[in-house]
Amino acid sequence: MARLLVVDDERDIRHLYAAELEDEGYQVETAGNGAEAAALLQEREFDLVVLDIQMKGESGLQVLQKIVRERTDLPVILCTAFSCYKEDFSSWLADAYVVKSSDLGELKSEVRRLLEKKKR
């Protein structure tokens, strides 16, 4: 069973994503900010990270840069309400970019795609 980390400063979003991804058969942990995410990434192994960009404190792009430096094998999906970040060069470090929506189909599809790619 794949272990996912969902990082978002909105508690309701974290709970929604966790519930939906658990229904897909994944084990999901959540973090409310970059510091919590960094601590969890040091303590545990994850197969994939779903990361919000606009968060209080450290931005998701800053967290992404740390992940890429420390864990080149860990796929990251940026999941944000703002499509404008797609033009930011630092967002290109992510393995996928998903604009938040009430339909989580695209997010689930990207999670499946990246986990399959990682297995190869």
N, C-alpha and C positions, 0 to 999 in steps of 0.2 A: 504494500500500500504506500503510495507516494505521500510524502510529508510536505505541506505547503505552509508558507508564512504569509499572512495578509497584514499589510501595514497601512493603516489609515487613521487619521485623527478623529474621524467621525465614528462614534461607537456604533450607531445603527448600521452604517455601511459595513463595518467589520463583522457585525453579527449576521447581516444578510449574506455577505460573501461566504462566511464560514459555513452557515447552514446550507447554502446552495452547493458549495463545493464538497461538503461532507456527504450530501445526497448523491453526489457523483462518485462517491467511494474513496475520497481523499481524507487523510488525517490533516486537520487544519489547526494552526495556532495563530494568534493575532497579537499585534503590537499597535499601540496608539501613537507612537512617534519614533523618530530615528534612534534615540537612545535605547528604547525598549527593544527595537529591532536588532540593534548591534549586540545587545546583551544576549538575546535569544540565539543569534547567529553564532556567538562564541560558545554557548552552552550545548547546542543541539545541531544535528545535521538536518538540512532541508533539501528537498529536490527542486523547489521552485519558490520564487517570491513574487507576490502581487503587491505593487508599491504605488501608493498615491504620490502625487507631486507636491501639491500645496498643503503643507502641514505646518502647524505651529513649531517654532524652533527650527531644527534642521530640515531643509526641504528634501523631498524625495530624490531630486537630482543629486544632491550631496550624498545621500545614502547610497544611491546607485553607484556613484564614483568609488565609494569605499568598498562596496561589494565586488565591483569589477577588479579592483586592485588586489583584494584578498582572496576572492573565490571565483576565478575565471570560469570554472565549470558550472556555476550556479545560474540557471536561467532566471531572468527578471522580466516581468510584465509591468510596464507603467500603465496605471489605470487612473485616469484623471477626468474631471469634468471639462477640462479646457483643451481643445484641439490645437491651440496656438503653440503649445510646447513642442509639438511635433517638429517645428522648425528650429528648435534649439539644438545645437550640435551635441550637447551633453546627453540629450534624450536618445540619441542614436546609439548609445552604449547598451541600451536595453534590447532584449531579444524580441519584444513585441510592444505595441502601443495601442491601448484600447481606450476609447472615450466612454466614460461612465454612462450607463443607460439603465432604464428599468428592466430591459431585456438583457439578461446575463449570458445569452447564447454566444456572443462573440468572445467574451471572457473565457467561458468554458471551453470553447473550441480552441482558443490559443493555449490554454493550459494543456489540453490533450495533445495538441500538435508539438509543443515544446517538450513534453515528457516523453513522447514517442521518439522525437529527434535525439533526446539525451540517451535513450536506451541503445541507439545504434552505435 
